[in-house]
Amino acid sequence: MTMDKFLRWMLFCAGIITAIFAGYMFSESRSDWGAAWLSVTVGFLCFATRIKPEKSHSSSDDDSKDLHDLAMLIADLSVMSLKNIGRTIPPGTKEINDMEEKLSSFLDVMPLSSDERDEISEEFDRLRDRTKRNESGRAIMRSARL
């Protein structure tokens, strides 16, 4: 057991014991002492949860893989949400640009390769092209009615 883990358990146990004392003081109608013990409890439990054990190098690889998978999932969801799945009104170019901006700022800090980023930007380009074709078709239909 490392020193960090030992200290964390000690602070947690101290927090539980002081919580018991706080409950006892509140049950004895001594709310001033109960509040004092409760504040000490909060202090112990906060310090017990804030101390982080050192991570091994292999867990950072797992974290990187998890972040990569999360980034790809979010990118897929954002593209699918704009592809008219369950939508009654097709997205406009402004909506597509806003979504791409937000997604780009998110993906800048995620561990993605340039090929994956290019693939995501191609999907957004396809969406833009389809939206432009739809808008031009609607414009032709409007002009034909006039």
C-alpha positions as semicolon CSV with decimal commas, in nm:
position;residue;x (nm);y (nm);z (nm)
1;M;0,000;0,000;0,000
2;T;0,146;0,333;-0,103
3;M;0,165;0,632;0,128
4;D;-0,094;0,823;-0,075
5;K;-0,343;0,539;-0,051
6;F;-0,280;0,498;0,322
7;L;-0,326;0,870;0,387
8;R;-0,642;0,870;0,177
9;W;-0,791;0,584;0,378
10;M;-0,696;0,750;0,706
11;L;-0,865;1,076;0,605
12;F;-1,172;0,886;0,491
13;C;-1,196;0,696;0,821
14;A;-1,149;1,019;1,016
15;G;-1,430;1,174;0,809
16;I;-1,665;0,885;0,889
17;I;-1,584;0,901;1,261
18;T;-1,638;1,277;1,277
19;A;-1,967;1,231;1,088
20;I;-2,079;0,995;1,363
21;F;-1,987;1,254;1,627
22;A;-2,174;1,522;1,431
23;G;-2,485;1,305;1,418
24;Y;-2,461;1,236;1,791
25;M;-2,430;1,607;1,870
26;F;-2,730;1,689;1,652
27;S;-2,933;1,416;1,824
28;E;-2,841;1,562;2,164
29;S;-2,976;1,902;2,050
30;R;-2,633;2,061;2,052
31;S;-2,647;2,199;1,702
32;D;-2,346;2,430;1,747
33;W;-2,115;2,137;1,825
34;G;-2,287;1,927;1,560
35;A;-2,220;2,194;1,298
36;A;-1,855;2,212;1,404
37;W;-1,811;1,835;1,377
38;L;-1,994;1,839;1,042
39;S;-1,755;2,101;0,902
40;V;-1,457;1,892;1,017
41;T;-1,619;1,592;0,846
42;V;-1,650;1,782;0,521
43;G;-1,286;1,887;0,545
44;F;-1,162;1,532;0,601
45;L;-1,374;1,388;0,321
46;C;-1,274;1,661;0,077
47;F;-0,906;1,601;0,140
48;A;-0,959;1,224;0,118
49;T;-1,108;1,254;-0,229
50;R;-0,871;1,519;-0,369
51;I;-0,548;1,327;-0,323
52;K;-0,493;1,132;-0,644
53;P;-0,266;0,831;-0,658
54;E;0,008;0,840;-0,918
55;K;-0,094;0,690;-1,250
56;S;0,120;0,431;-1,416
57;H;0,238;0,482;-1,772
58;S;0,018;0,202;-1,910
59;S;-0,300;0,363;-1,779
60;S;-0,223;0,680;-1,975
61;D;-0,225;0,471;-2,295
62;D;-0,566;0,338;-2,197
63;D;-0,685;0,692;-2,127
64;S;-0,555;0,806;-2,465
65;K;-0,742;0,522;-2,638
66;D;-1,059;0,606;-2,445
67;L;-1,028;0,974;-2,539
68;H;-0,975;0,878;-2,901
69;D;-1,287;0,660;-2,900
70;L;-1,487;0,933;-2,728
71;A;-1,374;1,193;-2,983
72;M;-1,470;0,968;-3,275
73;L;-1,809;0,896;-3,118
74;I;-1,884;1,265;-3,069
75;A;-1,773;1,343;-3,426
76;D;-1,998;1,068;-3,565
77;L;-2,293;1,186;-3,358
78;S;-2,253;1,545;-3,470
79;V;-2,235;1,446;-3,837
80;M;-2,533;1,210;-3,804
81;S;-2,740;1,476;-3,631
82;L;-2,695;1,701;-3,932
83;K;-2,775;1,431;-4,190
84;N;-3,150;1,477;-4,143
85;I;-3,191;1,169;-3,931
86;G;-3,508;1,242;-3,740
87;R;-3,511;1,603;-3,862
88;T;-3,797;1,772;-4,043
89;I;-3,597;2,071;-4,168
90;P;-3,260;2,020;-4,342
91;P;-2,965;2,198;-4,181
92;G;-2,849;2,532;-4,317
93;T;-2,490;2,619;-4,402
94;K;-2,464;2,839;-4,092
95;E;-2,573;2,549;-3,869
96;I;-2,320;2,318;-4,036
97;N;-2,040;2,574;-3,998
98;D;-2,125;2,632;-3,631
99;M;-2,126;2,258;-3,559
100;E;-1,796;2,213;-3,743
101;E;-1,637;2,499;-3,547
102;K;-1,745;2,355;-3,215
103;L;-1,635;2,008;-3,311
104;S;-1,298;2,134;-3,439
105;S;-1,222;2,314;-3,114
106;F;-1,309;1,994;-2,925
107;L;-1,103;1,770;-3,154
108;D;-0,799;1,999;-3,130
109;V;-0,729;1,869;-2,780
110;M;-0,814;1,506;-2,856
111;P;-0,562;1,246;-2,974
112;L;-0,677;1,206;-3,336
113;S;-0,460;1,150;-3,640
114;S;-0,467;1,387;-3,934
115;D;-0,631;1,118;-4,151
116;E;-0,923;1,095;-3,912
117;R;-0,954;1,473;-3,898
118;D;-0,954;1,484;-4,280
119;E;-1,226;1,219;-4,290
120;I;-1,443;1,421;-4,052
121;S;-1,392;1,741;-4,252
122;E;-1,485;1,552;-4,572
123;E;-1,813;1,449;-4,409
124;F;-1,887;1,813;-4,329
125;D;-1,799;1,910;-4,689
126;R;-2,045;1,648;-4,819
127;L;-2,312;1,791;-4,590
128;R;-2,241;2,143;-4,718
129;D;-2,261;2,029;-5,081
130;R;-2,590;1,849;-5,021
131;T;-2,733;2,154;-4,845
132;K;-2,629;2,379;-5,135
133;R;-2,793;2,142;-5,386
134;N;-3,113;2,136;-5,179
135;E;-3,116;2,516;-5,151
136;S;-3,060;2,559;-5,524
137;G;-3,339;2,310;-5,599
138;R;-3,575;2,502;-5,375
139;A;-3,477;2,827;-5,546
140;I;-3,552;2,677;-5,888
141;M;-3,891;2,553;-5,766
142;R;-3,974;2,897;-5,625
143;S;-3,878;3,072;-5,947
144;A;-4,081;2,822;-6,152
145;R;-4,390;2,903;-5,945
146;L;-4,349;3,275;-6,012
